């Protein structure tokens, strides 16, 4: 889930400005939560209800953007499917990225929530496709417990400013990190405007010159993302739909 989308520079500039005000624009946390997931008995049976990352089956988020000068449409669906990884029943989330109407990348993400509300990321199966629909790369795919990979924390039960964690723990392949910068950030996308968004910073040691910021709203999920270091890339939420699954 580390893809970055872009539609221009305006939101990037705004995000950078807000972070400069906070004094957190370019620093990584010195302490980081990198833990193994708790036992399977600590998790719910595929139910993810964390208010900042709710995955009610049938919810579909639509994001529009541009990447490398190409207009994109990203469709994320919380499916009705579950998948067991290391004895934990995970909710399956389907992610489809379209470029000029053509499917360019497809991903299945696996999330599970503890009974106390923390969401863990147990892996992803991702594939990049050429114009003929042929898979050209599966780089970044991982599952916790396979080849030394471990699940990471995607969303804490009780967010607090400064909380830092590894979302992915697969050395050399998937190493996304995040830090919560604010719980009262202002942000606007076509679907809504808010002054109470959770603002996070994401980076990975695999791309040291790239830093992203993401915005989450309670009971909605992620509403936008923007690069503040590296290639200019932005994505915005344009629709939340509820479909039968």
ROTI-428932 format. One record per residue (C-alpha): residue in one letter; z, x, y. Coordinates in pm, whole numbers, plus 50000, padded with zeros to 5 digits. Each point is the difference from the previous one (the first is absolute). Example, Ala and Ser with C-alpha at 12.3 -4.5 7.8 and 13.67 -1.06 7.14 Angstrom:
A507805123049550 S499345013750344 
# end
This chain:
X500005000050000 X499465028850232 X496564989750124 X499515001350379 X497654975850178 X498595002550352 X498494977550264 X500445022150304 X502515019850203 X501974974150196 X502704993149741 X500285036949916 X500715008250363 X502494971550024 X501795011049684 X500185036050115 X501344989150337 X502734978649848 X501065028249769 X500055025150283 X502404976650176 X502185000649690 X499795037949985 X498754998549642 X496285005450037 X499555031749798 X503105007849799 X500564995649630 X503434992149866 X502045029249877 X501594979449723 X498034979249753 X500854975349728 X498215011849684 X501704983049711 X499094988349656 X499874962049971 X503054982149860 X499964986349642 X497754970749917 X503014976749989 X500435005150376 X496644983750079 X498874964050032 X497294987649765 X497035006550228 X501404981150300 X499635018050336 X501674981650288 X500985028050240 X499424983450343 X498005029750133 X497835001649687 X499904965649833 X497594997549708 X499874962949924 X497224994849745 X496924985450164 X500595015750342 X496935017950132 X499995023050304 X496705007750172 X499645030850222 X496995010250207 X499265034850121 X497665029550005 X500085032649808 X497835030150080 X497924977950227 X499584973449731 X501324964850045 X502314989549719 X501734969649861 X503085005049785 X501234971249783 X503435003149838 X501154973849748 X503384995549836 X498774988649661 X501744978449745 X499905029149759 X502775023749900 X499855033549824 X502805018849825 X500535036750090 X502975018949855 X501504967049891 X499814985650353 X497974968450066 X497875007350306 X498064976250221 X496295008550001 X498365001550343 X496205001650021 X498455018750291 X496264998450077 X498405020650279 X496524989550114 X497625020550215 X497114980450155 X500794972749748 X499805023649702 X502995006749777 X500845036650062 X503475003149845 X502114979349765 X503665005149923 X502744984449788 X503465007850137 X503274995049810 X503194990150183 X503444990149875 X503144989150184 X503585006949904 X502464971349990 X501495013650323 X496634998650179 X498495035050003 X496285001049918 X498785028949784 X496395011049963 X499245007049634 X496405010950036 X496414991150063 X496664999949824 X497365007050263 X496275005849989 X497425008650265 X496544985549943 X496525010450110 X497364975850131 X499014991749642 X503554991049900 X500505031749798 X503465015750005 X499855033650177 X503725008650019 X503384988449874 X501935025850203 X503474988350099 X500554978349693 X503415003549836 X502614981449799 X503685007549993 X500995017649681 X496535013949933 X499245037250042 X503205005850194 X499434972650259 X502964979650124 X500294967250188 X500875002150369 X501784977550245 X497524978450191 X502414978150199 X503805002150020 X502104968849956 X501675005750338 X497695019550232 X501615023450251 X498535023550256 X499705035149857 X499774989149636 X497535023449830 X498684998749646 X497225010149766 X497754970549918 X498085019749739 X501295028849787 X497065015449818 X499745036450116 X496535010450101 X498544965249956 X502034973550183 X502805010450237 X500244974150279 X503185000650212 X501314976150264 X502684997850267 X501234969350189 X499705006450373 X500934966350150 X500984964749908 X499114985950343 X496465012450061 X497474980250200 X496634995149835 X497064976150025 X497214992349754 X497494971249999 X502324978849788 X503275004250193 X502005019150260 X503605011449963 X502715021050159 X501985002149677 X497765019549764 X501265027349772 X498145031950087 X499615027049737 X498425034149991 X498105010949688 X498745034149899 X499295020549691 X500285037449930 X496504997049855 X498594992650349 X502315018850238 X497854992850304 X500094962249966 X502784976350112 X499814962049985 X502134972850152 X500394965849845 X501484967750133 X501774974249784 X501234965150094 X502614980449811 X498604973149769 X496445012950056 X499815036249888 X497815026950153 X498134988350309 X498405032350118 X499625037349960 X498675028550212 X499605037549977 X501785019650272 X499015034049865 X496705007049832 X496804979249990 X500304968750212 X500504971249759 X501504965450056 X500334967749803 X501094965550119 X501054968449820 X497614971350073 X501074974149741 X502704990749751 X498784975349741 X501504982849699 X497764996349699 X500424987649646 X500655027449746 
# end
